[in-house]
C-alpha cells in the first residue's frame, strides 16, 4: 500500500511540474534611428539588439502611430493597435495613408512568441514627424558682384523654399526669395538671407555641426541666434528658418567656383515652428 501511494504522488508531481513551463518573456523595445518622410507616408528604421533578436522568445515587432503621444506612453502595449497587420520581422516599416497636414507620433515595440507586446524604448519612446517635408534638388548661381555694385540684376542666384523657385536678382534686391548664393571671393561661397538686401525676406541661416546628418530629423535644440548667413562647402548641412517660421534642412552637394554655382537639396517643413524634418525619397 505504501508503495502504491508513493507511485501516485510521484505521478502527480511529474504532471504538475511539466505543466508550469511559464509565459514567454516580454522583450526590450528597439530604438528608432531613421525616419524618411514622403507626401503621405513615413518609413521608420530601428536598431536591432542581437540579445533580443537571438532570444528564444523573440518573434518580431509592432509599429504604433498616433496623433497623441500620451496615448502611446503606456507600459503595457496589449491594448494598443499596431498599424502592421502581421508581426514585422525586419528592422524597417513604411506607414502609409497619412495626412499631409497632421503631426504623427511613432513607436516600435517588440513582440514575443506568445504575441505579447513589451514596453516602449526608454531612450526614444516616440518620434514625431509630419509627412509634409518635401525633397527638392536645385542649382543656384553665385552672385559675383559686390553689394550695390553692377551688375545689379544677376540671374538665378536666389531661392524661395516654399515653392522651389530659383529667382533672379532685381536691382540688387531679392524681394521674393528666402536666401541667395554669394561669392565672397574666388574660393569662398556663402548662403545668405535675402534680408541682407533691401526688401528681402528675413531668413535665419546656420551651418550645423557634424553631429547632424541629412538623415537627422529632430532640430528642436538648434539655436540660430541672429545668424543670417553661412559659409558653405561640399557636404555641409545648413538649417534655415523662414520669415514665417518654417524650418528648412539644406544639404550642400557641390560648390563650383569654376562655373559659379551651388548645387543643393533640401527638405522644407510647411508647418511653422515645427523643427522636425526628414528627407524624402
C-alpha positions, 0 to 999 in steps of 0.5 A: 500500500505504501508503495502504491501511494508513493507511485501516485504522488510521484505521478502527480508531481511529474504532471504538475511540474511539466505543466508550469513551463511559464509565459514567454518573456516580454522583450526590450523595445528597439530604438528608432534611428531613421525616419524618411518622410514622403507626401503621405507616408513615413518609413521608420528604421530601428536598431536591432539588439542581437540579445533580443533578436537571438532570444528564444522568445523573440518573434518580431515587432509592432509599429504604433502611430498616433496623433497623441503621444500620451496615448502611446506612453503606456507600459503595457502595449496589449491594448494598443493597435499596431498599424502592421497587420502581421508581426514585422520581422525586419528592422524597417516599416513604411506607414502609409495613408497619412495626412499631409497636414497632421503631426504623427507620433511613432513607436516600435515595440517588440513582440514575443512568441506568445504575441505579447507586446513589451514596453516602449524604448526608454531612450526614444519612446516616440518620434514625431514627424509630419509627412509634409517635408518635401525633397527638392534638388536645385542649382543656384548661381553665385552672385559675383558682384559686390553689394550695390555694385553692377551688375545689379540684376544677376540671374538665378542666384536666389531661392524661395523654399516654399515653392522651389523657385530659383529667382533672379536678382532685381536691382540688387534686391531679392524681394521674393526669395528666402536666401541667395548664393554669394561669392565672397571671393574666388574660393569662398561661397556663402548662403545668405538671407535675402534680408541682407538686401533691401526688401528681402525676406528675413531668413535665419541661416546656420551651418550645423555641426557634424553631429547632424546628418541629412538623415537627422530629423529632430532640430528642436535644440538648434539655436540660430541666434541672429545668424543670417548667413553661412559659409558653405562647402561640399557636404555641409548641412545648413538649417534655415528658418523662414520669415514665417517660421518654417524650418528648412534642412539644406544639404550642400552637394557641390560648390563650383567656383569654376562655373559659379554655382551651388548645387543643393537639396533640401527638405522644407517643413510647411508647418511653422515652428515645427523643427522636425524634418526628414528627407524624402525619397 
